[in-house]
Amino acid sequence: MRLGLVGSIVTVTADRLTGWSVSAQQLPAVVQAQRFELVDTDGTVRGVFGLADSGPKLALVDPSGQVRVGLDQTVEGTYEIQ
């Protein structure tokens, strides 16, 4: 069975945080949201995958809140790296 990126992250996170082993059969087939946030142990947002007005957006953020890498869809439908 092939796990997607989110499934792999959920598996690794659940295993590390709880000490429990999570099998692929226990994961939902689809996870839906308008925004996902990656937070560090202090609760600081370090990454975002979500929707902006122009389309999908991915941002990786340093500890001070500065976006260091971004991938955005433009209003024309192309993508740009920031």
mmCIF file of the N, C-alpha and C atoms, coordinates in Angstrom:
data_MODEL
# 
_entry.id   MODEL 
# 
loop_
_atom_site.group_PDB 
_atom_site.id 
_atom_site.type_symbol 
_atom_site.label_atom_id 
_atom_site.label_alt_id 
_atom_site.label_comp_id 
_atom_site.label_asym_id 
_atom_site.label_entity_id 
_atom_site.label_seq_id 
_atom_site.pdbx_PDB_ins_code 
_atom_site.Cartn_x 
_atom_site.Cartn_y 
_atom_site.Cartn_z 
_atom_site.occupancy 
_atom_site.B_iso_or_equiv 
_atom_site.pdbx_formal_charge 
_atom_site.auth_seq_id 
_atom_site.auth_comp_id 
_atom_site.auth_asym_id 
_atom_site.auth_atom_id 
_atom_site.pdbx_PDB_model_num 
ATOM 1   N N  . MET A 1 1  ? 0.850  -1.182 0.000   1.00 0.00 ? 1  MET A N  1 
ATOM 2   C CA . MET A 1 1  ? 0.000  0.000  0.000   1.00 0.00 ? 1  MET A CA 1 
ATOM 3   C C  . MET A 1 1  ? 0.887  1.233  0.000   1.00 0.00 ? 1  MET A C  1 
ATOM 4   N N  . ARG A 1 2  ? 0.569  2.204  -0.827  1.00 0.00 ? 2  ARG A N  1 
ATOM 5   C CA . ARG A 1 2  ? 1.371  3.419  -0.951  1.00 0.00 ? 2  ARG A CA 1 
ATOM 6   C C  . ARG A 1 2  ? 0.771  4.523  -0.097  1.00 0.00 ? 2  ARG A C  1 
ATOM 7   N N  . LEU A 1 3  ? 1.593  5.110  0.763   1.00 0.00 ? 3  LEU A N  1 
ATOM 8   C CA . LEU A 1 3  ? 1.151  6.244  1.578   1.00 0.00 ? 3  LEU A CA 1 
ATOM 9   C C  . LEU A 1 3  ? 1.599  7.527  0.919   1.00 0.00 ? 3  LEU A C  1 
ATOM 10  N N  . GLY A 1 4  ? 0.754  8.541  0.936   1.00 0.00 ? 4  GLY A N  1 
ATOM 11  C CA . GLY A 1 4  ? 1.142  9.850  0.441   1.00 0.00 ? 4  GLY A CA 1 
ATOM 12  C C  . GLY A 1 4  ? 1.978  10.571 1.472   1.00 0.00 ? 4  GLY A C  1 
ATOM 13  N N  . LEU A 1 5  ? 2.389  11.790 1.134   1.00 0.00 ? 5  LEU A N  1 
ATOM 14  C CA . LEU A 1 5  ? 3.211  12.597 2.037   1.00 0.00 ? 5  LEU A CA 1 
ATOM 15  C C  . LEU A 1 5  ? 2.514  12.822 3.365   1.00 0.00 ? 5  LEU A C  1 
ATOM 16  N N  . VAL A 1 6  ? 1.237  13.183 3.334   1.00 0.00 ? 6  VAL A N  1 
ATOM 17  C CA . VAL A 1 6  ? 0.510  13.451 4.584   1.00 0.00 ? 6  VAL A CA 1 
ATOM 18  C C  . VAL A 1 6  ? 0.415  12.185 5.416   1.00 0.00 ? 6  VAL A C  1 
ATOM 19  N N  . GLY A 1 7  ? 0.128  11.066 4.785   1.00 0.00 ? 7  GLY A N  1 
ATOM 20  C CA . GLY A 1 7  ? 0.049  9.800  5.518   1.00 0.00 ? 7  GLY A CA 1 
ATOM 21  C C  . GLY A 1 7  ? 1.364  9.450  6.173   1.00 0.00 ? 7  GLY A C  1 
ATOM 22  N N  . SER A 1 8  ? 2.452  9.671  5.477   1.00 0.00 ? 8  SER A N  1 
ATOM 23  C CA . SER A 1 8  ? 3.777  9.392  6.037   1.00 0.00 ? 8  SER A CA 1 
ATOM 24  C C  . SER A 1 8  ? 4.075  10.302 7.216   1.00 0.00 ? 8  SER A C  1 
ATOM 25  N N  . ILE A 1 9  ? 3.732  11.579 7.078   1.00 0.00 ? 9  ILE A N  1 
ATOM 26  C CA . ILE A 1 9  ? 3.967  12.534 8.162   1.00 0.00 ? 9  ILE A CA 1 
ATOM 27  C C  . ILE A 1 9  ? 3.128  12.172 9.368   1.00 0.00 ? 9  ILE A C  1 
ATOM 28  N N  . VAL A 1 10 ? 1.862  11.831 9.151   1.00 0.00 ? 10 VAL A N  1 
ATOM 29  C CA . VAL A 1 10 ? 0.988  11.451 10.261  1.00 0.00 ? 10 VAL A CA 1 
ATOM 30  C C  . VAL A 1 10 ? 1.533  10.222 10.955  1.00 0.00 ? 10 VAL A C  1 
ATOM 31  N N  . THR A 1 11 ? 1.996  9.246  10.197  1.00 0.00 ? 11 THR A N  1 
ATOM 32  C CA . THR A 1 11 ? 2.537  8.026  10.778  1.00 0.00 ? 11 THR A CA 1 
ATOM 33  C C  . THR A 1 11 ? 3.761  8.321  11.630  1.00 0.00 ? 11 THR A C  1 
ATOM 34  N N  . VAL A 1 12 ? 4.709  9.064  11.088  1.00 0.00 ? 12 VAL A N  1 
ATOM 35  C CA . VAL A 1 12 ? 5.929  9.392  11.823  1.00 0.00 ? 12 VAL A CA 1 
ATOM 36  C C  . VAL A 1 12 ? 5.612  10.232 13.046  1.00 0.00 ? 12 VAL A C  1 
ATOM 37  N N  . THR A 1 13 ? 4.748  11.237 12.896  1.00 0.00 ? 13 THR A N  1 
ATOM 38  C CA . THR A 1 13 ? 4.400  12.110 14.014  1.00 0.00 ? 13 THR A CA 1 
ATOM 39  C C  . THR A 1 13 ? 3.709  11.329 15.120  1.00 0.00 ? 13 THR A C  1 
ATOM 40  N N  . ALA A 1 14 ? 2.726  10.510 14.779  1.00 0.00 ? 14 ALA A N  1 
ATOM 41  C CA . ALA A 1 14 ? 2.001  9.741  15.788  1.00 0.00 ? 14 ALA A CA 1 
ATOM 42  C C  . ALA A 1 14 ? 2.948  8.802  16.524  1.00 0.00 ? 14 ALA A C  1 
ATOM 43  N N  . ASP A 1 15 ? 3.852  8.173  15.810  1.00 0.00 ? 15 ASP A N  1 
ATOM 44  C CA . ASP A 1 15 ? 4.788  7.254  16.413  1.00 0.00 ? 15 ASP A CA 1 
ATOM 45  C C  . ASP A 1 15 ? 5.735  7.972  17.362  1.00 0.00 ? 15 ASP A C  1 
ATOM 46  N N  . ARG A 1 16 ? 6.248  9.133  16.956  1.00 0.00 ? 16 ARG A N  1 
ATOM 47  C CA . ARG A 1 16 ? 7.216  9.859  17.782  1.00 0.00 ? 16 ARG A CA 1 
ATOM 48  C C  . ARG A 1 16 ? 6.558  10.540 18.985  1.00 0.00 ? 16 ARG A C  1 
ATOM 49  N N  . LEU A 1 17 ? 5.373  11.082 18.811  1.00 0.00 ? 17 LEU A N  1 
ATOM 50  C CA . LEU A 1 17 ? 4.727  11.808 19.899  1.00 0.00 ? 17 LEU A CA 1 
ATOM 51  C C  . LEU A 1 17 ? 4.142  10.880 20.951  1.00 0.00 ? 17 LEU A C  1 
ATOM 52  N N  . THR A 1 18 ? 3.581  9.773  20.528  1.00 0.00 ? 18 THR A N  1 
ATOM 53  C CA . THR A 1 18 ? 2.885  8.912  21.471  1.00 0.00 ? 18 THR A CA 1 
ATOM 54  C C  . THR A 1 18 ? 3.655  7.653  21.820  1.00 0.00 ? 18 THR A C  1 
ATOM 55  N N  . GLY A 1 19 ? 4.635  7.296  20.995  1.00 0.00 ? 19 GLY A N  1 
ATOM 56  C CA . GLY A 1 19 ? 5.332  6.042  21.211  1.00 0.00 ? 19 GLY A CA 1 
ATOM 57  C C  . GLY A 1 19 ? 4.543  4.859  20.675  1.00 0.00 ? 19 GLY A C  1 
ATOM 58  N N  . TRP A 1 20 ? 3.375  5.115  20.076  1.00 0.00 ? 20 TRP A N  1 
ATOM 59  C CA . TRP A 1 20 ? 2.553  4.059  19.515  1.00 0.00 ? 20 TRP A CA 1 
ATOM 60  C C  . TRP A 1 20 ? 2.908  3.876  18.054  1.00 0.00 ? 20 TRP A C  1 
ATOM 61  N N  . SER A 1 21 ? 2.836  2.664  17.603  1.00 0.00 ? 21 SER A N  1 
ATOM 62  C CA . SER A 1 21 ? 3.054  2.385  16.190  1.00 0.00 ? 21 SER A CA 1 
ATOM 63  C C  . SER A 1 21 ? 1.705  2.456  15.475  1.00 0.00 ? 21 SER A C  1 
ATOM 64  N N  . VAL A 1 22 ? 1.656  3.205  14.387  1.00 0.00 ? 22 VAL A N  1 
ATOM 65  C CA . VAL A 1 22 ? 0.422  3.366  13.621  1.00 0.00 ? 22 VAL A CA 1 
ATOM 66  C C  . VAL A 1 22 ? 0.612  2.698  12.274  1.00 0.00 ? 22 VAL A C  1 
ATOM 67  N N  . SER A 1 23 ? -0.266 1.775  11.938  1.00 0.00 ? 23 SER A N  1 
ATOM 68  C CA . SER A 1 23 ? -0.150 1.111  10.643  1.00 0.00 ? 23 SER A CA 1 
ATOM 69  C C  . SER A 1 23 ? -0.924 1.882  9.585   1.00 0.00 ? 23 SER A C  1 
ATOM 70  N N  . ALA A 1 24 ? -0.614 1.609  8.336   1.00 0.00 ? 24 ALA A N  1 
ATOM 71  C CA . ALA A 1 24 ? -1.274 2.284  7.221   1.00 0.00 ? 24 ALA A CA 1 
ATOM 72  C C  . ALA A 1 24 ? -2.776 2.003  7.218   1.00 0.00 ? 24 ALA A C  1 
ATOM 73  N N  . GLN A 1 25 ? -3.187 0.860  7.689   1.00 0.00 ? 25 GLN A N  1 
ATOM 74  C CA . GLN A 1 25 ? -4.605 0.517  7.697   1.00 0.00 ? 25 GLN A CA 1 
ATOM 75  C C  . GLN A 1 25 ? -5.402 1.392  8.669   1.00 0.00 ? 25 GLN A C  1 
ATOM 76  N N  . GLN A 1 26 ? -4.747 2.012  9.640   1.00 0.00 ? 26 GLN A N  1 
ATOM 77  C CA . GLN A 1 26 ? -5.438 2.847  10.615  1.00 0.00 ? 26 GLN A CA 1 
ATOM 78  C C  . GLN A 1 26 ? -5.545 4.296  10.166  1.00 0.00 ? 26 GLN A C  1 
ATOM 79  N N  . LEU A 1 27 ? -4.900 4.656  9.059   1.00 0.00 ? 27 LEU A N  1 
ATOM 80  C CA . LEU A 1 27 ? -4.926 6.023  8.571   1.00 0.00 ? 27 LEU A CA 1 
ATOM 81  C C  . LEU A 1 27 ? -6.111 6.231  7.646   1.00 0.00 ? 27 LEU A C  1 
ATOM 82  N N  . PRO A 1 28 ? -6.712 7.416  7.689   1.00 0.00 ? 28 PRO A N  1 
ATOM 83  C CA . PRO A 1 28 ? -7.806 7.688  6.764   1.00 0.00 ? 28 PRO A CA 1 
ATOM 84  C C  . PRO A 1 28 ? -7.291 7.728  5.326   1.00 0.00 ? 28 PRO A C  1 
ATOM 85  N N  . ALA A 1 29 ? -8.146 7.378  4.379   1.00 0.00 ? 29 ALA A N  1 
ATOM 86  C CA . ALA A 1 29 ? -7.754 7.380  2.974   1.00 0.00 ? 29 ALA A CA 1 
ATOM 87  C C  . ALA A 1 29 ? -7.557 8.798  2.444   1.00 0.00 ? 29 ALA A C  1 
ATOM 88  N N  . VAL A 1 30 ? -8.340 9.747  2.969   1.00 0.00 ? 30 VAL A N  1 
ATOM 89  C CA . VAL A 1 30 ? -8.275 11.136 2.512   1.00 0.00 ? 30 VAL A CA 1 
ATOM 90  C C  . VAL A 1 30 ? -8.360 12.056 3.724   1.00 0.00 ? 30 VAL A C  1 
ATOM 91  N N  . VAL A 1 31 ? -7.501 13.072 3.735   1.00 0.00 ? 31 VAL A N  1 
ATOM 92  C CA . VAL A 1 31 ? -7.557 14.116 4.760   1.00 0.00 ? 31 VAL A CA 1 
ATOM 93  C C  . VAL A 1 31 ? -7.817 15.424 4.022   1.00 0.00 ? 31 VAL A C  1 
ATOM 94  N N  . GLN A 1 32 ? -8.854 16.155 4.420   1.00 0.00 ? 32 GLN A N  1 
ATOM 95  C CA . GLN A 1 32 ? -9.193 17.395 3.737   1.00 0.00 ? 32 GLN A CA 1 
ATOM 96  C C  . GLN A 1 32 ? -9.158 18.563 4.699   1.00 0.00 ? 32 GLN A C  1 
ATOM 97  N N  . ALA A 1 33 ? -8.652 19.658 4.213   1.00 0.00 ? 33 ALA A N  1 
ATOM 98  C CA . ALA A 1 33 ? -8.633 20.902 4.976   1.00 0.00 ? 33 ALA A CA 1 
ATOM 99  C C  . ALA A 1 33 ? -8.347 22.036 4.009   1.00 0.00 ? 33 ALA A C  1 
ATOM 100 N N  . GLN A 1 34 ? -8.610 23.249 4.429   1.00 0.00 ? 34 GLN A N  1 
ATOM 101 C CA . GLN A 1 34 ? -8.264 24.402 3.608   1.00 0.00 ? 34 GLN A CA 1 
ATOM 102 C C  . GLN A 1 34 ? -6.876 24.909 3.944   1.00 0.00 ? 34 GLN A C  1 
ATOM 103 N N  . ARG A 1 35 ? -6.345 24.472 5.095   1.00 0.00 ? 35 ARG A N  1 
ATOM 104 C CA . ARG A 1 35 ? -5.016 24.924 5.514   1.00 0.00 ? 35 ARG A CA 1 
ATOM 105 C C  . ARG A 1 35 ? -4.413 23.916 6.498   1.00 0.00 ? 35 ARG A C  1 
ATOM 106 N N  . PHE A 1 36 ? -3.142 23.615 6.281   1.00 0.00 ? 36 PHE A N  1 
ATOM 107 C CA . PHE A 1 36 ? -2.373 22.787 7.205   1.00 0.00 ? 36 PHE A CA 1 
ATOM 108 C C  . PHE A 1 36 ? -1.231 23.643 7.734   1.00 0.00 ? 36 PHE A C  1 
ATOM 109 N N  . GLU A 1 37 ? -0.962 23.553 9.029   1.00 0.00 ? 37 GLU A N  1 
ATOM 110 C CA . GLU A 1 37 ? 0.158  24.279 9.624   1.00 0.00 ? 37 GLU A CA 1 
ATOM 111 C C  . GLU A 1 37 ? 1.090  23.293 10.296  1.00 0.00 ? 37 GLU A C  1 
ATOM 112 N N  . LEU A 1 38 ? 2.380  23.493 10.077  1.00 0.00 ? 38 LEU A N  1 
ATOM 113 C CA . LEU A 1 38 ? 3.418  22.728 10.734  1.00 0.00 ? 38 LEU A CA 1 
ATOM 114 C C  . LEU A 1 38 ? 3.948  23.608 11.867  1.00 0.00 ? 38 LEU A C  1 
ATOM 115 N N  . VAL A 1 39 ? 3.877  23.126 13.097  1.00 0.00 ? 39 VAL A N  1 
ATOM 116 C CA . VAL A 1 39 ? 4.327  23.924 14.237  1.00 0.00 ? 39 VAL A CA 1 
ATOM 117 C C  . VAL A 1 39 ? 5.449  23.204 14.967  1.00 0.00 ? 39 VAL A C  1 
ATOM 118 N N  . ASP A 1 40 ? 6.360  23.988 15.563  1.00 0.00 ? 40 ASP A N  1 
ATOM 119 C CA . ASP A 1 40 ? 7.447  23.387 16.324  1.00 0.00 ? 40 ASP A CA 1 
ATOM 120 C C  . ASP A 1 40 ? 6.980  23.109 17.752  1.00 0.00 ? 40 ASP A C  1 
ATOM 121 N N  . THR A 1 41 ? 7.881  22.647 18.596  1.00 0.00 ? 41 THR A N  1 
ATOM 122 C CA . THR A 1 41 ? 7.507  22.276 19.964  1.00 0.00 ? 41 THR A CA 1 
ATOM 123 C C  . THR A 1 41 ? 7.057  23.460 20.806  1.00 0.00 ? 41 THR A C  1 
ATOM 124 N N  . ASP A 1 42 ? 7.400  24.688 20.392  1.00 0.00 ? 42 ASP A N  1 
ATOM 125 C CA . ASP A 1 42 ? 6.945  25.886 21.099  1.00 0.00 ? 42 ASP A CA 1 
ATOM 126 C C  . ASP A 1 42 ? 5.612  26.402 20.580  1.00 0.00 ? 42 ASP A C  1 
ATOM 127 N N  . GLY A 1 43 ? 5.066  25.762 19.553  1.00 0.00 ? 43 GLY A N  1 
ATOM 128 C CA . GLY A 1 43 ? 3.808  26.194 18.968  1.00 0.00 ? 43 GLY A CA 1 
ATOM 129 C C  . GLY A 1 43 ? 3.957  27.247 17.880  1.00 0.00 ? 43 GLY A C  1 
ATOM 130 N N  . THR A 1 44 ? 5.195  27.535 17.488  1.00 0.00 ? 44 THR A N  1 
ATOM 131 C CA . THR A 1 44 ? 5.456  28.514 16.433  1.00 0.00 ? 44 THR A CA 1 
ATOM 132 C C  . THR A 1 44 ? 5.213  27.871 15.070  1.00 0.00 ? 44 THR A C  1 
ATOM 133 N N  . VAL A 1 45 ? 4.452  28.555 14.213  1.00 0.00 ? 45 VAL A N  1 
ATOM 134 C CA . VAL A 1 45 ? 4.188  28.043 12.873  1.00 0.00 ? 45 VAL A CA 1 
ATOM 135 C C  . VAL A 1 45 ? 5.487  28.075 12.076  1.00 0.00 ? 45 VAL A C  1 
ATOM 136 N N  . ARG A 1 46 ? 5.872  26.927 11.529  1.00 0.00 ? 46 ARG A N  1 
ATOM 137 C CA . ARG A 1 46 ? 7.114  26.809 10.754  1.00 0.00 ? 46 ARG A CA 1 
ATOM 138 C C  . ARG A 1 46 ? 6.859  26.448 9.306   1.00 0.00 ? 46 ARG A C  1 
ATOM 139 N N  . GLY A 1 47 ? 5.633  26.093 8.979   1.00 0.00 ? 47 GLY A N  1 
ATOM 140 C CA . GLY A 1 47 ? 5.283  25.786 7.603   1.00 0.00 ? 47 GLY A CA 1 
ATOM 141 C C  . GLY A 1 47 ? 3.784  25.877 7.412   1.00 0.00 ? 47 GLY A C  1 
ATOM 142 N N  . VAL A 1 48 ? 3.371  26.243 6.201   1.00 0.00 ? 48 VAL A N  1 
ATOM 143 C CA . VAL A 1 48 ? 1.952  26.370 5.879   1.00 0.00 ? 48 VAL A CA 1 
ATOM 144 C C  . VAL A 1 48 ? 1.705  25.792 4.493   1.00 0.00 ? 48 VAL A C  1 
ATOM 145 N N  . PHE A 1 49 ? 0.661  25.006 4.372   1.00 0.00 ? 49 PHE A N  1 
ATOM 146 C CA . PHE A 1 49 ? 0.172  24.541 3.083   1.00 0.00 ? 49 PHE A CA 1 
ATOM 147 C C  . PHE A 1 49 ? -1.307 24.858 3.068   1.00 0.00 ? 49 PHE A C  1 
ATOM 148 N N  . GLY A 1 50 ? -1.716 25.738 2.189   1.00 0.00 ? 50 GLY A N  1 
ATOM 149 C CA . GLY A 1 50 ? -3.107 26.138 2.174   1.00 0.00 ? 50 GLY A CA 1 
ATOM 150 C C  . GLY A 1 50 ? -3.478 26.842 0.891   1.00 0.00 ? 50 GLY A C  1 
ATOM 151 N N  . LEU A 1 51 ? -4.575 27.577 0.957   1.00 0.00 ? 51 LEU A N  1 
ATOM 152 C CA . LEU A 1 51 ? -5.090 28.284 -0.204  1.00 0.00 ? 51 LEU A CA 1 
ATOM 153 C C  . LEU A 1 51 ? -5.029 29.784 0.017   1.00 0.00 ? 51 LEU A C  1 
ATOM 154 N N  . ALA A 1 52 ? -4.516 30.492 -0.983  1.00 0.00 ? 52 ALA A N  1 
ATOM 155 C CA . ALA A 1 52 ? -4.553 31.952 -1.014  1.00 0.00 ? 52 ALA A CA 1 
ATOM 156 C C  . ALA A 1 52 ? -5.617 32.338 -2.040  1.00 0.00 ? 52 ALA A C  1 
ATOM 157 N N  . ASP A 1 53 ? -5.857 33.619 -2.238  1.00 0.00 ? 53 ASP A N  1 
ATOM 158 C CA . ASP A 1 53 ? -6.847 34.063 -3.214  1.00 0.00 ? 53 ASP A CA 1 
ATOM 159 C C  . ASP A 1 53 ? -6.537 33.562 -4.618  1.00 0.00 ? 53 ASP A C  1 
ATOM 160 N N  . SER A 1 54 ? -5.249 33.456 -4.964  1.00 0.00 ? 54 SER A N  1 
ATOM 161 C CA . SER A 1 54 ? -4.848 33.051 -6.311  1.00 0.00 ? 54 SER A CA 1 
ATOM 162 C C  . SER A 1 54 ? -4.731 31.537 -6.483  1.00 0.00 ? 54 SER A C  1 
ATOM 163 N N  . GLY A 1 55 ? -4.737 30.781 -5.393  1.00 0.00 ? 55 GLY A N  1 
ATOM 164 C CA . GLY A 1 55 ? -4.629 29.320 -5.493  1.00 0.00 ? 55 GLY A CA 1 
ATOM 165 C C  . GLY A 1 55 ? -3.780 28.737 -4.379  1.00 0.00 ? 55 GLY A C  1 
ATOM 166 N N  . PRO A 1 56 ? -3.267 27.508 -4.570  1.00 0.00 ? 56 PRO A N  1 
ATOM 167 C CA . PRO A 1 56 ? -2.468 26.832 -3.549  1.00 0.00 ? 56 PRO A CA 1 
ATOM 168 C C  . PRO A 1 56 ? -1.197 27.599 -3.188  1.00 0.00 ? 56 PRO A C  1 
ATOM 169 N N  . LYS A 1 57 ? -0.789 27.465 -1.922  1.00 0.00 ? 57 LYS A N  1 
ATOM 170 C CA . LYS A 1 57 ? 0.404  28.142 -1.419  1.00 0.00 ? 57 LYS A CA 1 
ATOM 171 C C  . LYS A 1 57 ? 1.122  27.207 -0.448  1.00 0.00 ? 57 LYS A C  1 
ATOM 172 N N  . LEU A 1 58 ? 2.446  27.193 -0.548  1.00 0.00 ? 58 LEU A N  1 
ATOM 173 C CA . LEU A 1 58 ? 3.295  26.430 0.364   1.00 0.00 ? 58 LEU A CA 1 
ATOM 174 C C  . LEU A 1 58 ? 4.370  27.380 0.868   1.00 0.00 ? 58 LEU A C  1 
ATOM 175 N N  . ALA A 1 59 ? 4.547  27.457 2.174   1.00 0.00 ? 59 ALA A N  1 
ATOM 176 C CA . ALA A 1 59 ? 5.569  28.345 2.752   1.00 0.00 ? 59 ALA A CA 1 
ATOM 177 C C  . ALA A 1 59 ? 6.288  27.634 3.884   1.00 0.00 ? 59 ALA A C  1 
ATOM 178 N N  . LEU A 1 60 ? 7.626  27.785 3.910   1.00 0.00 ? 60 LEU A N  1 
ATOM 179 C CA . LEU A 1 60 ? 8.445  27.304 5.017   1.00 0.00 ? 60 LEU A CA 1 
ATOM 180 C C  . LEU A 1 60 ? 8.977  28.532 5.734   1.00 0.00 ? 60 LEU A C  1 
ATOM 181 N N  . VAL A 1 61 ? 8.854  28.546 7.050   1.00 0.00 ? 61 VAL A N  1 
ATOM 182 C CA . VAL A 1 61 ? 9.084  29.742 7.856   1.00 0.00 ? 61 VAL A CA 1 
ATOM 183 C C  . VAL A 1 61 ? 10.184 29.478 8.877   1.00 0.00 ? 61 VAL A C  1 
ATOM 184 N N  . ASP A 1 62 ? 11.048 30.482 9.103   1.00 0.00 ? 62 ASP A N  1 
ATOM 185 C CA . ASP A 1 62 ? 12.091 30.330 10.121  1.00 0.00 ? 62 ASP A CA 1 
ATOM 186 C C  . ASP A 1 62 ? 11.499 30.632 11.508  1.00 0.00 ? 62 ASP A C  1 
ATOM 187 N N  . PRO A 1 63 ? 12.257 30.408 12.581  1.00 0.00 ? 63 PRO A N  1 
ATOM 188 C CA . PRO A 1 63 ? 11.723 30.609 13.936  1.00 0.00 ? 63 PRO A CA 1 
ATOM 189 C C  . PRO A 1 63 ? 11.243 32.029 14.227  1.00 0.00 ? 63 PRO A C  1 
ATOM 190 N N  . SER A 1 64 ? 11.758 33.024 13.489  1.00 0.00 ? 64 SER A N  1 
ATOM 191 C CA . SER A 1 64 ? 11.327 34.414 13.739  1.00 0.00 ? 64 SER A CA 1 
ATOM 192 C C  . SER A 1 64 ? 10.059 34.777 12.977  1.00 0.00 ? 64 SER A C  1 
ATOM 193 N N  . GLY A 1 65 ? 9.544  33.855 12.155  1.00 0.00 ? 65 GLY A N  1 
ATOM 194 C CA . GLY A 1 65 ? 8.322  34.119 11.404  1.00 0.00 ? 65 GLY A CA 1 
ATOM 195 C C  . GLY A 1 65 ? 8.554  34.579 9.981   1.00 0.00 ? 65 GLY A C  1 
ATOM 196 N N  . GLN A 1 66 ? 9.804  34.650 9.557   1.00 0.00 ? 66 GLN A N  1 
ATOM 197 C CA . GLN A 1 66 ? 10.155 35.076 8.198   1.00 0.00 ? 66 GLN A CA 1 
ATOM 198 C C  . GLN A 1 66 ? 9.986  33.905 7.228   1.00 0.00 ? 66 GLN A C  1 
ATOM 199 N N  . VAL A 1 67 ? 9.223  34.110 6.153   1.00 0.00 ? 67 VAL A N  1 
ATOM 200 C CA . VAL A 1 67 ? 9.087  33.077 5.125   1.00 0.00 ? 67 VAL A CA 1 
ATOM 201 C C  . VAL A 1 67 ? 10.422 32.956 4.400   1.00 0.00 ? 67 VAL A C  1 
ATOM 202 N N  . ARG A 1 68 ? 10.989 31.747 4.393   1.00 0.00 ? 68 ARG A N  1 
ATOM 203 C CA . ARG A 1 68 ? 12.283 31.510 3.757   1.00 0.00 ? 68 ARG A CA 1 
ATOM 204 C C  . ARG A 1 68 ? 12.150 30.876 2.380   1.00 0.00 ? 68 ARG A C  1 
ATOM 205 N N  . VAL A 1 69 ? 11.123 30.064 2.193   1.00 0.00 ? 69 VAL A N  1 
ATOM 206 C CA . VAL A 1 69 ? 10.846 29.446 0.899   1.00 0.00 ? 69 VAL A CA 1 
ATOM 207 C C  . VAL A 1 69 ? 9.340  29.432 0.709   1.00 0.00 ? 69 VAL A C  1 
ATOM 208 N N  . GLY A 1 70 ? 8.910  29.853 -0.472  1.00 0.00 ? 70 GLY A N  1 
ATOM 209 C CA . GLY A 1 70 ? 7.486  29.835 -0.763  1.00 0.00 ? 70 GLY A CA 1 
ATOM 210 C C  . GLY A 1 70 ? 7.228  29.380 -2.186  1.00 0.00 ? 70 GLY A C  1 
ATOM 211 N N  . LEU A 1 71 ? 6.120  28.729 -2.379  1.00 0.00 ? 71 LEU A N  1 
ATOM 212 C CA . LEU A 1 71 ? 5.671  28.331 -3.704  1.00 0.00 ? 71 LEU A CA 1 
ATOM 213 C C  . LEU A 1 71 ? 4.221  28.770 -3.803  1.00 0.00 ? 71 LEU A C  1 
ATOM 214 N N  . ASP A 1 72 ? 3.941  29.674 -4.747  1.00 0.00 ? 72 ASP A N  1 
ATOM 215 C CA . ASP A 1 72 ? 2.607  30.245 -4.883  1.00 0.00 ? 72 ASP A CA 1 
ATOM 216 C C  . ASP A 1 72 ? 2.094  30.101 -6.302  1.00 0.00 ? 72 ASP A C  1 
ATOM 217 N N  . GLN A 1 73 ? 0.790  29.878 -6.425  1.00 0.00 ? 73 GLN A N  1 
ATOM 218 C CA . GLN A 1 73 ? 0.159  29.919 -7.736  1.00 0.00 ? 73 GLN A CA 1 
ATOM 219 C C  . GLN A 1 73 ? -0.229 31.364 -8.019  1.00 0.00 ? 73 GLN A C  1 
ATOM 220 N N  . THR A 1 74 ? 0.095  31.840 -9.207  1.00 0.00 ? 74 THR A N  1 
ATOM 221 C CA . THR A 1 74 ? -0.255 33.212 -9.581  1.00 0.00 ? 74 THR A CA 1 
ATOM 222 C C  . THR A 1 74 ? -1.685 33.251 -10.111 1.00 0.00 ? 74 THR A C  1 
ATOM 223 N N  . VAL A 1 75 ? -2.216 34.462 -10.301 1.00 0.00 ? 75 VAL A N  1 
ATOM 224 C CA . VAL A 1 75 ? -3.568 34.590 -10.839 1.00 0.00 ? 75 VAL A CA 1 
ATOM 225 C C  . VAL A 1 75 ? -3.653 34.062 -12.266 1.00 0.00 ? 75 VAL A C  1 
ATOM 226 N N  . GLU A 1 76 ? -2.518 33.990 -12.966 1.00 0.00 ? 76 GLU A N  1 
ATOM 227 C CA . GLU A 1 76 ? -2.485 33.439 -14.322 1.00 0.00 ? 76 GLU A CA 1 
ATOM 228 C C  . GLU A 1 76 ? -2.465 31.915 -14.319 1.00 0.00 ? 76 GLU A C  1 
ATOM 229 N N  . GLY A 1 77 ? -2.275 31.310 -13.156 1.00 0.00 ? 77 GLY A N  1 
ATOM 230 C CA . GLY A 1 77 ? -2.261 29.856 -13.049 1.00 0.00 ? 77 GLY A CA 1 
ATOM 231 C C  . GLY A 1 77 ? -0.885 29.237 -13.077 1.00 0.00 ? 77 GLY A C  1 
ATOM 232 N N  . THR A 1 78 ? 0.154  30.060 -13.221 1.00 0.00 ? 78 THR A N  1 
ATOM 233 C CA . THR A 1 78 ? 1.518  29.543 -13.169 1.00 0.00 ? 78 THR A CA 1 
ATOM 234 C C  . THR A 1 78 ? 1.988  29.567 -11.711 1.00 0.00 ? 78 THR A C  1 
ATOM 235 N N  . TYR A 1 79 ? 3.160  29.020 -11.457 1.00 0.00 ? 79 TYR A N  1 
ATOM 236 C CA . TYR A 1 79 ? 3.702  28.992 -10.097 1.00 0.00 ? 79 TYR A CA 1 
ATOM 237 C C  . TYR A 1 79 ? 4.994  29.793 -10.032 1.00 0.00 ? 79 TYR A C  1 
ATOM 238 N N  . GLU A 1 80 ? 5.213  30.407 -8.890  1.00 0.00 ? 80 GLU A N  1 
ATOM 239 C CA . GLU A 1 80 ? 6.483  31.100 -8.682  1.00 0.00 ? 80 GLU A CA 1 
ATOM 240 C C  . GLU A 1 80 ? 7.070  30.717 -7.329  1.00 0.00 ? 80 GLU A C  1 
ATOM 241 N N  . ILE A 1 81 ? 8.392  30.625 -7.320  1.00 0.00 ? 81 ILE A N  1 
ATOM 242 C CA . ILE A 1 81 ? 9.123  30.299 -6.093  1.00 0.00 ? 81 ILE A CA 1 
ATOM 243 C C  . ILE A 1 81 ? 9.596  31.606 -5.488  1.00 0.00 ? 81 ILE A C  1 
ATOM 244 N N  . GLN A 1 82 ? 9.405  31.731 -4.200  1.00 0.00 ? 82 GLN A N  1 
ATOM 245 C CA . GLN A 1 82 ? 9.832  32.955 -3.515  1.00 0.00 ? 82 GLN A CA 1 
ATOM 246 C C  . GLN A 1 82 ? 10.972 32.638 -2.581  1.00 0.00 ? 82 GLN A C  1 
# 
